């Protein structure tokens, strides 16, 4: 225990040192521009933090690590906030994580209080980002110590659990769709050389597939291409921004909801730390929490300030939460951190339990970058909220072709391989039809990321246990994750509710 406290103390000292080192004009300029670009990606409907990071992952190749992290985290933090601008002003969430903000943000704008809603969104985003950063700085050393107890069975079940949870939450109306998408991702991950013996699988003699199907281009294919096609087909009219002039006493409102802000931040960090879930779900859970606990919960959806504060606090707090499993376990907590995983590997960083040994100052350096990103998020939001929304006045028939070109550039820049452009075209068409049928892309991408990991650790566990399947659940942590997977499946199939109703009389309403 004393070792953990000592690690936390050392992390705080290193954090202060790195924060001071980043107060350099060049670093400040880089992260300021990155946050601005992130806000741009967040404001534009159809773009997201995931696509922004995917595009810049390849473009940061060749940069020093510190500069690359400034760019990528600046884009990440800015995009999560930027989605709230269009959500409030025109009822179009720029990102999925801002969808819950529409419910009360836009009614406030219709009442002429768009300025108030934007101020609250900016302050809540700043508080959420700082809260998530503090939890990341304080608890990642503990998580890393725990991660050292993980062996092959634990990693296998954790990967499966992440895919199941992501599939369930991404398709709440019919979880089987999310699980099917996750299974397709796992099957795609089987393409290429397997990790243990190096045998080629499912390459069909194509040398370009030996290294597997890359998930950065696939993210653009399944997230970006369907949205571009839908926008080109549907949106031909311009949307107008609204503004409000009424003044709001912000700080009394923040003080009155301080306990709620801490709770929403905790929800964001906790959900963000679950592999594959991320900011979108965190925002909805926090909004639901605010609605249930508020005495005037029935007024939510008509223009309640807490209805803006809750999702915006949670989705930005999820940034710090989703980075915790990324650096301590090597598992992305959300689709944007999946892109960050690729970026870290591209720059020679290997996330996982040994990260603090191989790169002792990496966690406090990352925390310092997140805090600088939060500072410039607040400042840039203060200056540019009204100006950024003017981009929405451009017809999407003009805007989306530009975005399509940027997607192509990002795919090619990722690995300078023209074959990846062909993959994006083929899977982009598949992604469009999957979207039409209601299959969420997030579990597919997570399955693609975690599929190879699950396969390798599954076979290693069997090798170490002489082929005995019970070896997969013989350790306490592995058995815990196994039970979590079973309960998740039974619950989504309705069997848990059936047993409660049949043998315990159900719950009183």
N, C-alpha and C positions, 0 to 999 in steps of 0.2 A: 504493500500500500504506500509506504514511504517513497518507493521508487516512482510510483505514479504521480504523487504530489510533486516530487522533484522534477519530473518530466514536464508537468504542467507549468511549474514556476519558470523553468528554463525556456519553455515555449513562449511565455509571456514576455520574458526579457528579450528573446530573439524577435518577437513580434514588434516590440517598440523600436528595436534597432532597424528592422527592415522597413517599418513605416516611415522612419526618419530618412532612410536612404532613398526611398521612392519620392521624397519631396524635392525632386530634381526637375528642372524645367522640361527636359526631354521626356521624362517619365510622365509628368503631369500632362503634357501635350498629347502623348500617345493615348493615355487612358481617357482623356477628355474627348478626343476624336472617336475612340472606340465606343464610349457610352452614347455619343451622338448617333453613330451608325446603328448601334443597338436599338435606340429609341425609334429610329427610322424603320428598322425591321419590325419592331413591335407595332408601330402605328399602322403600317400597311397591311390590310386584310390579306390573308393568304401566306404571308411570311411569318416567321416565328424565330425564337431563340435557337431552335434546333437547326433550321436552315441557315441562319446567320453564322453559327459556329461551324457548320459543315462547309460553307463557302470559304470561310477564313482559315480553316484548318490547313488546307493546301496552300493558301496564299502566305501563311506565316512560316512555311518551310524555309529554312535558311536563316531565319531570324534568331538572335540569342534567346534563350529560354525565357528570361525575365520579360523581354519585350513581347514575345508571343503570348505569355500569360496575361499581360496587361491588355493586349488586344482582345483575346478570347473571352476573358472574364468581363471586360468592359462591354462587349457586345451582348454577352449573356445577361448581365444585370440590367442594361439599358432596354433590352427587348422585353424582358418580363414586365418592366414598368410601362413601356410604350404601348402595350396592348390596351391599357386602361384609357388612354387618350381617345382613341376612336370608339371604344366601348361607351364612354360617357357622352361624347359629343354627337355621335351618329348611330349609336346602338349597333355597331359592328365591332365585335371584339377582334383586335388586331392579332391576338394570340389566343390559344385555347385557354390559357390560365386567366384571361380577362373576361371569360364568358359570364362568370357569376357577377362581375362588376356591372354588367349591363342592367341587371334586374332593378337596381336602385340608382345607379349612376345616371342612366338616361332619363328616367323620370325627374331627377333633380335638374337636369339640363332643360327639360321641357318647362319646368317651373322658373327658368331663368337663373338657376343656380349652378350652371356648369363650372363657373370659376371656383365656387366653393368645393364642388365634387373633385375637381382637378387638384386643388390644394390638399384635400384630404387624401386622395390617392397617392400624391407625391410624398406626403409626410408618412403615411402608412407604409409605403414601399421602402422608404429610408429606414424607418424603425425596424421593419421586418428583415431587411438585409443585414443591418447591424446585429440584430438579435441572432439570426442564423450564423453570422460570422463568429459571435462570442461562443455559441454552443459548439461550433466546429473547432475553434481554438482550444476550448477547455476539455472536450470529450473525445476528440480524435486520438490523443495518446492512450486513453483508457480502451477505446475501441481497437486500437492497434495491438495492445497487450492481449485483448480477448481474441483477436484474429490469429494470434500465434498459436492458439489452441485448436484452430481449424485444421482438419486433415481432409483427405479426399472425400469421404462420405459427407462431411459438413458442407463443403463447397458444392457438391453435387445437389444436395437437397436445397441449399440456399438458392442455387440457380433455378431449380424447378419451381420453388416457392415464388420467386420473383416473377417468373413468367405467368404462373397461375393467378397471382394477385393482379398483375398488370392486365391480363386478359379479362378478369372479372370486373375490374373497375372501368376499363376502357369500353366495355360493352355491357353496361348494367342491365339493359333490357333482355339480353340473351347472352349470358356469359360464354356459352359454347362457341359463339362466333369469335370471341377473344381468344379462347383456347385453340381453336382451329388456326387462327392467324399466328399464334405463338408456335404451334406445331410446324406450320409452313416455314417459319423463320428457322426453326431447328433443322429442318430438312435442308434448307439452303445453306446452313452452316456446315453441313456434312460434305459440301463440295470442296475439293482440294486435298492437300496432304493432311493425313491425320497426325496427331501430335506425338503418339508414342513410337510407332515404327516408321513413320514417314511414307506410308503407302498412299498412292493416288486413289481418290474416290470420286466417282461421278463427274470426271473431267471430260469423258467422251473423246479423249485424244487431243483436246484443245489445251495447248501449253499455257494459254492465258488464264485458265481456271486452276492451275496447280496451286497458286497462292490463295485460292478461295474466292468467294464473292465478297467484295469489300462493302462494309456497311455504311461508309460515308456517302458514296454514290447512291446506295440503295435508299438512304434516308431522303435524298433529294428526289429519287424516283417515286417513293411511296407517299411522301409528305408534300413535296413541291409540285410535281407534274399534275396530279389530280386537281389541286387547287387552281393552278394556272388554267387548265382546261375549263373548269367550272366557271371561273371568273370571265374567261373569254366568251363563253356561251351565254352567260346570264346578265352580267352587269353592263348596261350601256348608259345608264343615267349617272349624272354627277350627284354627289351628296354634299350638303352644306353643313358647315360647322355652326354651332350655336354658342352663345356666350351669355354669361350672367354677371350682374354688377352688384348683387347684394353681398354685404359683408358678413363674414362668419367669425365668431370668437373661437378660433381653432384650439388654442391651448386649454381652455376650460373643458372643451369637448374631449380632448385627448386625456386630460386628467380624470374625467368622469369615467372613461372607458379603459383606464390603465390596466385593471385586472383582466378585462376582456382582451386587450392587446397582447398581454403576456400569454394568455391562453391560446389566442389565435396564432401567435408566433410559435408556441410549443406544438400546436397541431401541424403547422407548416414544416417545422423541423422534423417532427416524428414521421409524418407521411413522406416527406422528402427522403428520409433515410431508408425507406423500404425500396429495395431495388426495382426499378422499372415503373414506379408509380408517378412521382414527380409533382410539379406545380399545379397542373390542371385539377387533380383530385383534391389537393390540399386546399385550394380556393373554395371548392364546393363544400367540403366538410366544414371549413371555418364559417362559411356563410350559413350553413344549416345550424351550426352551434350558436351563432349570434341570434338567429331567428328564434330558436327554441328557448334561449335563456332570457330574451328581452321581454319585458312586460307588455310591450306593444308589438309583439311578434307578428300579429295579423296585418300590421301596416307595412311589413317588409314587401318590397316589390312596387311600392307606390312612391318611393323617394325618401329613404331613411339613411341618415349619414352612416350609421353602423353597418349598413348593407354594402357600403363602399369600403369602409375601413377593414372589415373582417377578411374578405378575399384578398385585398391588396397586401395586407400584413402577412397572410399565410403564404401566398405564392412567392413572395420575395424571401421570406424566412426559409422556404423550401430549397433555396439556392444553397445555403450553408448546409442544410440537412442532407441534400443529395450528394454533396461532395464528400461527406463522411464515409459512406461505404465505398466511394470511388477510390479514395487514397488509402483506406485501411484494409479493404478487402479486394480491391481491383474490380468491383462490380458497380456499374453506373446506377445512380439513384433515380435518374430521369432520362428521357431522350436527349436533352441538351448535354448532360454529363456523359452520355454515350459518345457524343462527338468529342468532348473533352478527353475522354479515354484515348481515342484515336490520336488526338493532338499530342497528348503526353507521350504516347509510344513513339510517335513520329519524331519527337524531340529527345528521345533517349531516356525517358523516365518510365520506370516500371512500377505502376501503382500496386499496392498490396501490403501484406504484413511487414515486409522487409524494407519498405520505403523509408521509414525513419532511420533505419540503419545505413542504407545506401545514400540517402540524401537527408542528413539530420535537420537542416534548416528549412526544408521544403514546406512543412505545414504552417509555421509562423509567417513565412514569406507569402504563401497563398492567402492567409488571413489578412495580411497587410494590404494585399492587392484588392481583396473584396471590400475592405473598409474604404480605401481610396475610391473604388468604384461607387460605393454608396454615397460618398461625399459629392462626387461629380454627378451622380444620378439626381441628387437634390438640386444642385446648382443648374444643371442643364434643363431639368424639368421646369425650374423656375423661369428660365429665359425662353425656352423653345416650345412650350406646350401649345401656345396659340399659333405659332408659325408652322410646326410640323404637321398639324392637321390640314393645312392648305394643300398638302400633297394629295389628300383625299379628293380634292376637286378635279384632279386629272382623271379622265376616263380610264377605266381599267383596260379597255381595248388598246390603249396606248401604253399603259404602265406594265401590263403583264408580259408583252413581248420583251420588254427591257429586262424584266425579272427572269424570263426564260433564258436570255443570253447570259445573264450572270450565273444562272444555274449550270449552264454548259461550261462556262469558264471555271467555275468552282470544281466541277467533276474532273475536268482535264488537269487542272492545277494540282489536284490531290495526289496523283501518281504519274502524270504525264503519259497516260496509257489510253490511246484512242479506243481500245476495246471496251473500256468502262463506259464510254458514250453509248455504245451499242447496248450494253447491259441496261443503262438508264432508260433508253428508249423502249426496250422490250418490257422491262419491269414497270416502267411508268404507265404503259397501256394496261398492264395487269393491275397496277395500283388504282387506276381510274375505275375499272370495273369492280374491284373489291370495295372501293368507296361507295359506288352506286348500290352495292348489295349490303352495305352497313358493316363491313369488316374494318375494324380500327387498325391503323398501321403501326401504332406503338407496340403492341405485343409481338408483331412480326419482326420489327427491328430489334426488340429485346431478345427474341428467340434467336435471331441471326447472331447477335453479340454473344449470348450466353450458351448457345447450342454446342459449340466446339468445346467450351469449358466444361459443360455438363457431361459430354461424351468422354472427354479425356479423364475427368475425375471419376466417373462411373467405372471405367475399365481399370483404372489404377486401383480403385477400392477392391474390385473383384480379384485382381492379381495379388494384392497384399493379403487377401483373405481366402486364397486358394479356391476362388470361384464361388464361395458361399454368399448367397444373397443377404443372409442375416448380418453379415459384416457391415452392410450399409446402415443398419440401425443399432449397432451394438454400443455406440458411444452416446452419452447423454445429450450432447448438443445436436448430433445427427438425428437422434430419436425425436427431439423436440421439433426440429424442422420437418421431419417426416409426418408427425402428428399435425403440424400446421398445414401441410399440404393436403392431408386427408380431410381435415375439418373444412378447409376452404372448398374442396370439391363437393363434400356432402352438403355444406351450407348452400352453395350455389345451385345444387340440384334440388333443394327444398327438403332434404331428408331430415335436417336438424329441426326445422320448423314442424315437420310431420311428427317427429318423436316427441317434441315438447307438447304438441297439441293432443297427441294420443295418450301419453303416459303422465303428463303433468298438468293437463287441462288448459294449456295455452296461457298467454299472458293477458291480464286484464287491461282493457282499454277504456 
